[in-house]
Amino acid sequence: MCFNTAPKSQPSFYPTDEFIQNESVFLVMGNAVPEGSTVYVLLRDRNRKSSNSSSRGYGAINFLVINPCTGAVCSAVDPNCPLREIEILATPYNLWANIQVLM
């Protein structure tokens, strides 16, 4: 579940699992700069245009990362996004854990 479009120094994540594709809002538990352990909101914006017409709203460009404390919004592919690691994605119906080993 790692972005292929992000530089190697900037690990970013987005949901790719077929069960996630119908969801539009996620709670994201992970690590951010400067907060450390934190919770953000990941929002799918199906109106954002992607260069890949086959993504149909499921590409990384279609996700916005929102800091609920400050209201700051950034694209999930923005290299300046403060969210650096995602450990858990949550919806009202399911939880997904990132089991990648970070080096």
PDB file as gemmi writes it, atoms N, CA and C in Angstrom:
CRYST1    1.000    1.000    1.000  90.00  90.00  90.00 P 1                      
ATOM      1  N   MET A   1       0.793  -1.176   0.000  1.00  0.00           N  
ATOM      2  CA  MET A   1       0.000   0.000   0.000  1.00  0.00           C  
ATOM      3  C   MET A   1       0.842   1.249   0.000  1.00  0.00           C  
ATOM      4  N   CYS A   2       1.965   1.224  -0.637  1.00  0.00           N  
ATOM      5  CA  CYS A   2       2.879   2.354  -0.695  1.00  0.00           C  
ATOM      6  C   CYS A   2       2.723   3.090  -2.023  1.00  0.00           C  
ATOM      7  N   PHE A   3       2.819   4.428  -1.980  1.00  0.00           N  
ATOM      8  CA  PHE A   3       2.783   5.216  -3.211  1.00  0.00           C  
ATOM      9  C   PHE A   3       3.978   4.868  -4.062  1.00  0.00           C  
ATOM     10  N   ASN A   4       3.775   4.678  -5.329  1.00  0.00           N  
ATOM     11  CA  ASN A   4       4.891   4.521  -6.248  1.00  0.00           C  
ATOM     12  C   ASN A   4       5.343   5.873  -6.774  1.00  0.00           C  
ATOM     13  N   THR A   5       4.533   6.903  -6.588  1.00  0.00           N  
ATOM     14  CA  THR A   5       4.856   8.224  -7.120  1.00  0.00           C  
ATOM     15  C   THR A   5       5.693   9.057  -6.161  1.00  0.00           C  
ATOM     16  N   ALA A   6       5.819   8.656  -4.918  1.00  0.00           N  
ATOM     17  CA  ALA A   6       6.570   9.438  -3.940  1.00  0.00           C  
ATOM     18  C   ALA A   6       8.052   9.090  -4.005  1.00  0.00           C  
ATOM     19  N   PRO A   7       8.916  10.072  -3.726  1.00  0.00           N  
ATOM     20  CA  PRO A   7      10.344   9.768  -3.676  1.00  0.00           C  
ATOM     21  C   PRO A   7      10.637   8.760  -2.576  1.00  0.00           C  
ATOM     22  N   LYS A   8      11.731   8.014  -2.711  1.00  0.00           N  
ATOM     23  CA  LYS A   8      12.074   6.988  -1.719  1.00  0.00           C  
ATOM     24  C   LYS A   8      12.267   7.588  -0.336  1.00  0.00           C  
ATOM     25  N   SER A   9      12.733   8.833  -0.252  1.00  0.00           N  
ATOM     26  CA  SER A   9      12.950   9.462   1.047  1.00  0.00           C  
ATOM     27  C   SER A   9      11.647   9.896   1.709  1.00  0.00           C  
ATOM     28  N   GLN A  10      10.544   9.851   0.980  1.00  0.00           N  
ATOM     29  CA  GLN A  10       9.258  10.299   1.482  1.00  0.00           C  
ATOM     30  C   GLN A  10       8.247   9.160   1.408  1.00  0.00           C  
ATOM     31  N   PRO A  11       8.194   8.278   2.434  1.00  0.00           N  
ATOM     32  CA  PRO A  11       7.225   7.181   2.367  1.00  0.00           C  
ATOM     33  C   PRO A  11       5.808   7.715   2.542  1.00  0.00           C  
ATOM     34  N   SER A  12       4.960   7.411   1.588  1.00  0.00           N  
ATOM     35  CA  SER A  12       3.559   7.812   1.661  1.00  0.00           C  
ATOM     36  C   SER A  12       2.708   6.596   1.333  1.00  0.00           C  
ATOM     37  N   PHE A  13       1.478   6.604   1.813  1.00  0.00           N  
ATOM     38  CA  PHE A  13       0.644   5.424   1.660  1.00  0.00           C  
ATOM     39  C   PHE A  13      -0.754   5.815   1.241  1.00  0.00           C  
ATOM     40  N   TYR A  14      -1.401   4.928   0.532  1.00  0.00           N  
ATOM     41  CA  TYR A  14      -2.813   5.099   0.209  1.00  0.00           C  
ATOM     42  C   TYR A  14      -3.424   3.721   0.054  1.00  0.00           C  
ATOM     43  N   PRO A  15      -4.729   3.595   0.275  1.00  0.00           N  
ATOM     44  CA  PRO A  15      -5.363   2.283   0.213  1.00  0.00           C  
ATOM     45  C   PRO A  15      -5.508   1.784  -1.217  1.00  0.00           C  
ATOM     46  N   THR A  16      -5.167   0.526  -1.444  1.00  0.00           N  
ATOM     47  CA  THR A  16      -5.324  -0.062  -2.771  1.00  0.00           C  
ATOM     48  C   THR A  16      -6.194  -1.310  -2.740  1.00  0.00           C  
ATOM     49  N   ASP A  17      -6.461  -1.827  -1.582  1.00  0.00           N  
ATOM     50  CA  ASP A  17      -7.217  -3.053  -1.426  1.00  0.00           C  
ATOM     51  C   ASP A  17      -8.618  -2.908  -2.019  1.00  0.00           C  
ATOM     52  N   GLU A  18      -9.119  -3.954  -2.668  1.00  0.00           N  
ATOM     53  CA  GLU A  18     -10.437  -3.884  -3.311  1.00  0.00           C  
ATOM     54  C   GLU A  18     -11.556  -3.584  -2.325  1.00  0.00           C  
ATOM     55  N   PHE A  19     -11.410  -3.968  -1.059  1.00  0.00           N  
ATOM     56  CA  PHE A  19     -12.449  -3.703  -0.071  1.00  0.00           C  
ATOM     57  C   PHE A  19     -12.456  -2.234   0.347  1.00  0.00           C  
ATOM     58  N   ILE A  20     -11.356  -1.538   0.145  1.00  0.00           N  
ATOM     59  CA  ILE A  20     -11.250  -0.143   0.538  1.00  0.00           C  
ATOM     60  C   ILE A  20     -11.788   0.776  -0.549  1.00  0.00           C  
ATOM     61  N   GLN A  21     -11.868   0.319  -1.773  1.00  0.00           N  
ATOM     62  CA  GLN A  21     -12.167   1.195  -2.895  1.00  0.00           C  
ATOM     63  C   GLN A  21     -13.516   1.892  -2.809  1.00  0.00           C  
ATOM     64  N   ASN A  22     -14.466   1.364  -2.057  1.00  0.00           N  
ATOM     65  CA  ASN A  22     -15.765   2.018  -1.940  1.00  0.00           C  
ATOM     66  C   ASN A  22     -15.821   3.013  -0.797  1.00  0.00           C  
ATOM     67  N   GLU A  23     -14.783   3.059   0.043  1.00  0.00           N  
ATOM     68  CA  GLU A  23     -14.741   3.987   1.168  1.00  0.00           C  
ATOM     69  C   GLU A  23     -14.301   5.363   0.693  1.00  0.00           C  
ATOM     70  N   SER A  24     -14.741   6.401   1.393  1.00  0.00           N  
ATOM     71  CA  SER A  24     -14.359   7.763   1.036  1.00  0.00           C  
ATOM     72  C   SER A  24     -13.647   8.505   2.152  1.00  0.00           C  
ATOM     73  N   VAL A  25     -13.844   8.086   3.407  1.00  0.00           N  
ATOM     74  CA  VAL A  25     -13.226   8.755   4.550  1.00  0.00           C  
ATOM     75  C   VAL A  25     -12.581   7.711   5.449  1.00  0.00           C  
ATOM     76  N   PHE A  26     -11.347   7.989   5.867  1.00  0.00           N  
ATOM     77  CA  PHE A  26     -10.587   7.078   6.720  1.00  0.00           C  
ATOM     78  C   PHE A  26      -9.989   7.849   7.890  1.00  0.00           C  
ATOM     79  N   LEU A  27      -9.893   7.226   9.049  1.00  0.00           N  
ATOM     80  CA  LEU A  27      -9.042   7.717  10.113  1.00  0.00           C  
ATOM     81  C   LEU A  27      -7.685   7.079   9.894  1.00  0.00           C  
ATOM     82  N   VAL A  28      -6.642   7.876   9.990  1.00  0.00           N  
ATOM     83  CA  VAL A  28      -5.291   7.394   9.755  1.00  0.00           C  
ATOM     84  C   VAL A  28      -4.505   7.541  11.045  1.00  0.00           C  
ATOM     85  N   MET A  29      -4.024   6.442  11.592  1.00  0.00           N  
ATOM     86  CA  MET A  29      -3.170   6.479  12.768  1.00  0.00           C  
ATOM     87  C   MET A  29      -1.749   6.214  12.316  1.00  0.00           C  
ATOM     88  N   GLY A  30      -0.856   7.114  12.680  1.00  0.00           N  
ATOM     89  CA  GLY A  30       0.521   6.968  12.242  1.00  0.00           C  
ATOM     90  C   GLY A  30       1.423   7.985  12.879  1.00  0.00           C  
ATOM     91  N   ASN A  31       2.477   8.350  12.157  1.00  0.00           N  
ATOM     92  CA  ASN A  31       3.468   9.310  12.652  1.00  0.00           C  
ATOM     93  C   ASN A  31       3.577  10.473  11.687  1.00  0.00           C  
ATOM     94  N   ALA A  32       3.665  11.677  12.257  1.00  0.00           N  
ATOM     95  CA  ALA A  32       3.777  12.890  11.458  1.00  0.00           C  
ATOM     96  C   ALA A  32       4.839  13.796  12.062  1.00  0.00           C  
ATOM     97  N   VAL A  33       5.264  14.749  11.253  1.00  0.00           N  
ATOM     98  CA  VAL A  33       6.219  15.747  11.730  1.00  0.00           C  
ATOM     99  C   VAL A  33       5.441  17.035  11.955  1.00  0.00           C  
ATOM    100  N   PRO A  34       5.493  17.700  13.078  1.00  0.00           N  
ATOM    101  CA  PRO A  34       6.315  17.439  14.248  1.00  0.00           C  
ATOM    102  C   PRO A  34       5.597  16.671  15.347  1.00  0.00           C  
ATOM    103  N   GLU A  35       4.348  16.229  15.126  1.00  0.00           N  
ATOM    104  CA  GLU A  35       3.533  15.660  16.200  1.00  0.00           C  
ATOM    105  C   GLU A  35       4.050  14.338  16.759  1.00  0.00           C  
ATOM    106  N   GLY A  36       4.655  13.517  15.930  1.00  0.00           N  
ATOM    107  CA  GLY A  36       4.981  12.150  16.334  1.00  0.00           C  
ATOM    108  C   GLY A  36       3.742  11.297  16.124  1.00  0.00           C  
ATOM    109  N   SER A  37       3.395  10.467  17.091  1.00  0.00           N  
ATOM    110  CA  SER A  37       2.208   9.616  16.988  1.00  0.00           C  
ATOM    111  C   SER A  37       0.961  10.489  16.910  1.00  0.00           C  
ATOM    112  N   THR A  38       0.124  10.247  15.900  1.00  0.00           N  
ATOM    113  CA  THR A  38      -1.005  11.144  15.667  1.00  0.00           C  
ATOM    114  C   THR A  38      -2.129  10.440  14.926  1.00  0.00           C  
ATOM    115  N   VAL A  39      -3.251  11.146  14.777  1.00  0.00           N  
ATOM    116  CA  VAL A  39      -4.383  10.675  13.984  1.00  0.00           C  
ATOM    117  C   VAL A  39      -4.737  11.779  12.992  1.00  0.00           C  
ATOM    118  N   TYR A  40      -4.856  11.415  11.732  1.00  0.00           N  
ATOM    119  CA  TYR A  40      -5.256  12.333  10.664  1.00  0.00           C  
ATOM    120  C   TYR A  40      -6.508  11.772  10.001  1.00  0.00           C  
ATOM    121  N   VAL A  41      -7.073  12.530   9.087  1.00  0.00           N  
ATOM    122  CA  VAL A  41      -8.203  12.085   8.284  1.00  0.00           C  
ATOM    123  C   VAL A  41      -7.727  11.998   6.842  1.00  0.00           C  
ATOM    124  N   LEU A  42      -8.039  10.889   6.186  1.00  0.00           N  
ATOM    125  CA  LEU A  42      -7.736  10.709   4.773  1.00  0.00           C  
ATOM    126  C   LEU A  42      -9.063  10.745   4.028  1.00  0.00           C  
ATOM    127  N   LEU A  43      -9.177  11.650   3.071  1.00  0.00           N  
ATOM    128  CA  LEU A  43     -10.434  11.870   2.353  1.00  0.00           C  
ATOM    129  C   LEU A  43     -10.212  11.633   0.871  1.00  0.00           C  
ATOM    130  N   ARG A  44     -11.062  10.812   0.274  1.00  0.00           N  
ATOM    131  CA  ARG A  44     -10.992  10.595  -1.170  1.00  0.00           C  
ATOM    132  C   ARG A  44     -11.779  11.701  -1.871  1.00  0.00           C  
ATOM    133  N   ASP A  45     -11.115  12.386  -2.776  1.00  0.00           N  
ATOM    134  CA  ASP A  45     -11.748  13.428  -3.574  1.00  0.00           C  
ATOM    135  C   ASP A  45     -11.842  12.919  -5.003  1.00  0.00           C  
ATOM    136  N   ARG A  46     -12.977  12.375  -5.367  1.00  0.00           N  
ATOM    137  CA  ARG A  46     -13.147  11.769  -6.694  1.00  0.00           C  
ATOM    138  C   ARG A  46     -13.159  12.813  -7.817  1.00  0.00           C  
ATOM    139  N   ASN A  47     -13.255  14.092  -7.479  1.00  0.00           N  
ATOM    140  CA  ASN A  47     -13.274  15.144  -8.492  1.00  0.00           C  
ATOM    141  C   ASN A  47     -11.878  15.582  -8.927  1.00  0.00           C  
ATOM    142  N   ARG A  48     -10.849  15.179  -8.196  1.00  0.00           N  
ATOM    143  CA  ARG A  48      -9.491  15.556  -8.588  1.00  0.00           C  
ATOM    144  C   ARG A  48      -9.102  14.774  -9.830  1.00  0.00           C  
ATOM    145  N   LYS A  49      -8.522  15.451 -10.784  1.00  0.00           N  
ATOM    146  CA  LYS A  49      -8.161  14.828 -12.059  1.00  0.00           C  
ATOM    147  C   LYS A  49      -6.785  14.178 -11.962  1.00  0.00           C  
ATOM    148  N   SER A  50      -6.714  12.961 -12.434  1.00  0.00           N  
ATOM    149  CA  SER A  50      -5.471  12.209 -12.455  1.00  0.00           C  
ATOM    150  C   SER A  50      -4.986  12.079 -13.883  1.00  0.00           C  
ATOM    151  N   SER A  51      -3.673  12.016 -14.062  1.00  0.00           N  
ATOM    152  CA  SER A  51      -3.135  11.814 -15.410  1.00  0.00           C  
ATOM    153  C   SER A  51      -3.420  10.397 -15.897  1.00  0.00           C  
ATOM    154  N   ASN A  52      -3.723   9.492 -14.965  1.00  0.00           N  
ATOM    155  CA  ASN A  52      -4.034   8.108 -15.294  1.00  0.00           C  
ATOM    156  C   ASN A  52      -5.555   7.959 -15.325  1.00  0.00           C  
ATOM    157  N   SER A  53      -6.133   7.953 -16.506  1.00  0.00           N  
ATOM    158  CA  SER A  53      -7.593   7.894 -16.624  1.00  0.00           C  
ATOM    159  C   SER A  53      -8.172   6.576 -16.126  1.00  0.00           C  
ATOM    160  N   SER A  54      -7.333   5.551 -16.001  1.00  0.00           N  
ATOM    161  CA  SER A  54      -7.837   4.252 -15.546  1.00  0.00           C  
ATOM    162  C   SER A  54      -7.968   4.183 -14.027  1.00  0.00           C  
ATOM    163  N   SER A  55      -7.467   5.188 -13.291  1.00  0.00           N  
ATOM    164  CA  SER A  55      -7.514   5.123 -11.829  1.00  0.00           C  
ATOM    165  C   SER A  55      -8.927   5.332 -11.289  1.00  0.00           C  
ATOM    166  N   ARG A  56      -9.806   6.022 -12.009  1.00  0.00           N  
ATOM    167  CA  ARG A  56     -11.217   6.222 -11.652  1.00  0.00           C  
ATOM    168  C   ARG A  56     -11.423   6.632 -10.186  1.00  0.00           C  
ATOM    169  N   GLY A  57     -10.592   7.546  -9.704  1.00  0.00           N  
ATOM    170  CA  GLY A  57     -10.765   8.019  -8.338  1.00  0.00           C  
ATOM    171  C   GLY A  57     -10.052   7.194  -7.300  1.00  0.00           C  
ATOM    172  N   TYR A  58      -9.291   6.174  -7.703  1.00  0.00           N  
ATOM    173  CA  TYR A  58      -8.605   5.322  -6.744  1.00  0.00           C  
ATOM    174  C   TYR A  58      -7.110   5.597  -6.675  1.00  0.00           C  
ATOM    175  N   GLY A  59      -6.613   6.512  -7.500  1.00  0.00           N  
ATOM    176  CA  GLY A  59      -5.188   6.806  -7.505  1.00  0.00           C  
ATOM    177  C   GLY A  59      -4.786   7.671  -6.326  1.00  0.00           C  
ATOM    178  N   ALA A  60      -3.498   7.710  -6.052  1.00  0.00           N  
ATOM    179  CA  ALA A  60      -2.981   8.470  -4.917  1.00  0.00           C  
ATOM    180  C   ALA A  60      -3.347   9.945  -5.001  1.00  0.00           C  
ATOM    181  N   ILE A  61      -3.418  10.487  -6.198  1.00  0.00           N  
ATOM    182  CA  ILE A  61      -3.727  11.904  -6.378  1.00  0.00           C  
ATOM    183  C   ILE A  61      -5.130  12.234  -5.877  1.00  0.00           C  
ATOM    184  N   ASN A  62      -6.002  11.261  -5.756  1.00  0.00           N  
ATOM    185  CA  ASN A  62      -7.384  11.489  -5.338  1.00  0.00           C  
ATOM    186  C   ASN A  62      -7.568  11.549  -3.829  1.00  0.00           C  
ATOM    187  N   PHE A  63      -6.486  11.453  -3.060  1.00  0.00           N  
ATOM    188  CA  PHE A  63      -6.601  11.456  -1.606  1.00  0.00           C  
ATOM    189  C   PHE A  63      -6.035  12.734  -1.013  1.00  0.00           C  
ATOM    190  N   LEU A  64      -6.767  13.286  -0.052  1.00  0.00           N  
ATOM    191  CA  LEU A  64      -6.331  14.461   0.693  1.00  0.00           C  
ATOM    192  C   LEU A  64      -6.080  14.051   2.138  1.00  0.00           C  
ATOM    193  N   VAL A  65      -5.033  14.584   2.732  1.00  0.00           N  
ATOM    194  CA  VAL A  65      -4.682  14.325   4.125  1.00  0.00           C  
ATOM    195  C   VAL A  65      -5.051  15.565   4.926  1.00  0.00           C  
ATOM    196  N   ILE A  66      -5.848  15.384   5.976  1.00  0.00           N  
ATOM    197  CA  ILE A  66      -6.344  16.512   6.764  1.00  0.00           C  
ATOM    198  C   ILE A  66      -5.916  16.353   8.213  1.00  0.00           C  
ATOM    199  N   ASN A  67      -5.304  17.400   8.752  1.00  0.00           N  
ATOM    200  CA  ASN A  67      -4.979  17.440  10.174  1.00  0.00           C  
ATOM    201  C   ASN A  67      -6.214  17.980  10.888  1.00  0.00           C  
ATOM    202  N   PRO A  68      -6.910  17.172  11.691  1.00  0.00           N  
ATOM    203  CA  PRO A  68      -8.159  17.623  12.290  1.00  0.00           C  
ATOM    204  C   PRO A  68      -7.965  18.682  13.372  1.00  0.00           C  
ATOM    205  N   CYS A  69      -6.769  18.802  13.918  1.00  0.00           N  
ATOM    206  CA  CYS A  69      -6.521  19.813  14.962  1.00  0.00           C  
ATOM    207  C   CYS A  69      -6.303  21.194  14.375  1.00  0.00           C  
ATOM    208  N   THR A  70      -5.606  21.266  13.241  1.00  0.00           N  
ATOM    209  CA  THR A  70      -5.280  22.563  12.646  1.00  0.00           C  
ATOM    210  C   THR A  70      -6.133  22.884  11.424  1.00  0.00           C  
ATOM    211  N   GLY A  71      -6.743  21.866  10.826  1.00  0.00           N  
ATOM    212  CA  GLY A  71      -7.511  22.065   9.607  1.00  0.00           C  
ATOM    213  C   GLY A  71      -6.649  22.109   8.362  1.00  0.00           C  
ATOM    214  N   ALA A  72      -5.336  21.888   8.506  1.00  0.00           N  
ATOM    215  CA  ALA A  72      -4.433  21.904   7.353  1.00  0.00           C  
ATOM    216  C   ALA A  72      -4.752  20.738   6.427  1.00  0.00           C  
ATOM    217  N   VAL A  73      -4.777  21.015   5.120  1.00  0.00           N  
ATOM    218  CA  VAL A  73      -5.086  20.005   4.110  1.00  0.00           C  
ATOM    219  C   VAL A  73      -3.931  19.946   3.124  1.00  0.00           C  
ATOM    220  N   CYS A  74      -3.515  18.717   2.769  1.00  0.00           N  
ATOM    221  CA  CYS A  74      -2.500  18.567   1.730  1.00  0.00           C  
ATOM    222  C   CYS A  74      -2.834  17.327   0.909  1.00  0.00           C  
ATOM    223  N   SER A  75      -2.273  17.289  -0.276  1.00  0.00           N  
ATOM    224  CA  SER A  75      -2.454  16.129  -1.134  1.00  0.00           C  
ATOM    225  C   SER A  75      -1.667  14.966  -0.557  1.00  0.00           C  
ATOM    226  N   ALA A  76      -2.163  13.763  -0.760  1.00  0.00           N  
ATOM    227  CA  ALA A  76      -1.452  12.578  -0.279  1.00  0.00           C  
ATOM    228  C   ALA A  76      -0.135  12.371  -1.018  1.00  0.00           C  
ATOM    229  N   VAL A  77       0.042  12.991  -2.169  1.00  0.00           N  
ATOM    230  CA  VAL A  77       1.296  12.852  -2.918  1.00  0.00           C  
ATOM    231  C   VAL A  77       2.224  14.044  -2.717  1.00  0.00           C  
ATOM    232  N   ASP A  78       1.840  14.990  -1.873  1.00  0.00           N  
ATOM    233  CA  ASP A  78       2.670  16.157  -1.596  1.00  0.00           C  
ATOM    234  C   ASP A  78       3.896  15.731  -0.786  1.00  0.00           C  
ATOM    235  N   PRO A  79       5.113  15.983  -1.281  1.00  0.00           N  
ATOM    236  CA  PRO A  79       6.304  15.579  -0.527  1.00  0.00           C  
ATOM    237  C   PRO A  79       6.459  16.351   0.777  1.00  0.00           C  
ATOM    238  N   ASN A  80       5.734  17.460   0.953  1.00  0.00           N  
ATOM    239  CA  ASN A  80       5.789  18.234   2.190  1.00  0.00           C  
ATOM    240  C   ASN A  80       4.688  17.861   3.174  1.00  0.00           C  
ATOM    241  N   CYS A  81       3.917  16.850   2.858  1.00  0.00           N  
ATOM    242  CA  CYS A  81       2.858  16.387   3.763  1.00  0.00           C  
ATOM    243  C   CYS A  81       3.493  15.934   5.071  1.00  0.00           C  
ATOM    244  N   PRO A  82       2.991  16.399   6.214  1.00  0.00           N  
ATOM    245  CA  PRO A  82       3.605  16.037   7.491  1.00  0.00           C  
ATOM    246  C   PRO A  82       3.425  14.572   7.886  1.00  0.00           C  
ATOM    247  N   LEU A  83       2.450  13.895   7.317  1.00  0.00           N  
ATOM    248  CA  LEU A  83       2.225  12.488   7.650  1.00  0.00           C  
ATOM    249  C   LEU A  83       3.302  11.634   6.995  1.00  0.00           C  
ATOM    250  N   ARG A  84       4.130  10.961   7.790  1.00  0.00           N  
ATOM    251  CA  ARG A  84       5.271  10.211   7.274  1.00  0.00           C  
ATOM    252  C   ARG A  84       5.054   8.701   7.266  1.00  0.00           C  
ATOM    253  N   GLU A  85       4.307   8.198   8.211  1.00  0.00           N  
ATOM    254  CA  GLU A  85       4.058   6.749   8.295  1.00  0.00           C  
ATOM    255  C   GLU A  85       2.595   6.516   8.646  1.00  0.00           C  
ATOM    256  N   ILE A  86       2.032   5.506   8.017  1.00  0.00           N  
ATOM    257  CA  ILE A  86       0.671   5.091   8.359  1.00  0.00           C  
ATOM    258  C   ILE A  86       0.749   3.701   8.969  1.00  0.00           C  
ATOM    259  N   GLU A  87       0.184   3.576  10.149  1.00  0.00           N  
ATOM    260  CA  GLU A  87       0.166   2.286  10.831  1.00  0.00           C  
ATOM    261  C   GLU A  87      -1.192   1.611  10.698  1.00  0.00           C  
ATOM    262  N   ILE A  88      -2.272   2.399  10.800  1.00  0.00           N  
ATOM    263  CA  ILE A  88      -3.627   1.831  10.753  1.00  0.00           C  
ATOM    264  C   ILE A  88      -4.548   2.767   9.983  1.00  0.00           C  
ATOM    265  N   LEU A  89      -5.388   2.202   9.125  1.00  0.00           N  
ATOM    266  CA  LEU A  89      -6.502   2.913   8.493  1.00  0.00           C  
ATOM    267  C   LEU A  89      -7.781   2.362   9.105  1.00  0.00           C  
ATOM    268  N   ALA A  90      -8.720   3.252   9.431  1.00  0.00           N  
ATOM    269  CA  ALA A  90      -9.970   2.800  10.041  1.00  0.00           C  
ATOM    270  C   ALA A  90     -11.161   3.461   9.358  1.00  0.00           C  
ATOM    271  N   THR A  91     -12.215   2.674   9.174  1.00  0.00           N  
ATOM    272  CA  THR A  91     -13.506   3.177   8.717  1.00  0.00           C  
ATOM    273  C   THR A  91     -14.531   2.665   9.725  1.00  0.00           C  
ATOM    274  N   PRO A  92     -15.787   3.055   9.587  1.00  0.00           N  
ATOM    275  CA  PRO A  92     -16.791   2.504  10.500  1.00  0.00           C  
ATOM    276  C   PRO A  92     -16.953   0.991  10.373  1.00  0.00           C  
ATOM    277  N   TYR A  93     -16.445   0.420   9.272  1.00  0.00           N  
ATOM    278  CA  TYR A  93     -16.688  -0.992   9.000  1.00  0.00           C  
ATOM    279  C   TYR A  93     -15.479  -1.894   9.130  1.00  0.00           C  
ATOM    280  N   ASN A  94     -14.266  -1.308   9.159  1.00  0.00           N  
ATOM    281  CA  ASN A  94     -13.088  -2.169   9.130  1.00  0.00           C  
ATOM    282  C   ASN A  94     -11.855  -1.420   9.594  1.00  0.00           C  
ATOM    283  N   LEU A  95     -10.806  -2.188   9.875  1.00  0.00           N  
ATOM    284  CA  LEU A  95      -9.478  -1.669  10.196  1.00  0.00           C  
ATOM    285  C   LEU A  95      -8.473  -2.348   9.289  1.00  0.00           C  
ATOM    286  N   TRP A  96      -7.477  -1.594   8.831  1.00  0.00           N  
ATOM    287  CA  TRP A  96      -6.391  -2.159   8.041  1.00  0.00           C  
ATOM    288  C   TRP A  96      -5.086  -1.768   8.692  1.00  0.00           C  
ATOM    289  N   ALA A  97      -4.200  -2.713   8.880  1.00  0.00           N  
ATOM    290  CA  ALA A  97      -2.897  -2.454   9.486  1.00  0.00           C  
ATOM    291  C   ALA A  97      -1.812  -2.514   8.428  1.00  0.00           C  
ATOM    292  N   ASN A  98      -0.882  -1.592   8.496  1.00  0.00           N  
ATOM    293  CA  ASN A  98       0.269  -1.586   7.617  1.00  0.00           C  
ATOM    294  C   ASN A  98       1.329  -2.481   8.265  1.00  0.00           C  
ATOM    295  N   ILE A  99       1.643  -3.588   7.617  1.00  0.00           N  
ATOM    296  CA  ILE A  99       2.595  -4.538   8.207  1.00  0.00           C  
ATOM    297  C   ILE A  99       3.962  -4.465   7.539  1.00  0.00           C  
ATOM    298  N   GLN A 100       4.204  -3.392   6.762  1.00  0.00           N  
ATOM    299  CA  GLN A 100       5.504  -3.218   6.148  1.00  0.00           C  
ATOM    300  C   GLN A 100       6.572  -2.983   7.210  1.00  0.00           C  
ATOM    301  N   VAL A 101       7.742  -3.510   6.971  1.00  0.00           N  
ATOM    302  CA  VAL A 101       8.869  -3.254   7.853  1.00  0.00           C  
ATOM    303  C   VAL A 101       9.543  -1.978   7.359  1.00  0.00           C  
ATOM    304  N   LEU A 102       9.588  -0.970   8.231  1.00  0.00           N  
ATOM    305  CA  LEU A 102      10.194   0.305   7.863  1.00  0.00           C  
ATOM    306  C   LEU A 102      11.668   0.275   8.197  1.00  0.00           C  
ATOM    307  N   MET A 103      12.469   0.733   7.260  1.00  0.00           N  
ATOM    308  CA  MET A 103      13.917   0.743   7.489  1.00  0.00           C  
ATOM    309  C   MET A 103      14.424   2.148   7.602  1.00  0.00           C  
TER     310      MET A 103                                                      
END                                                                             
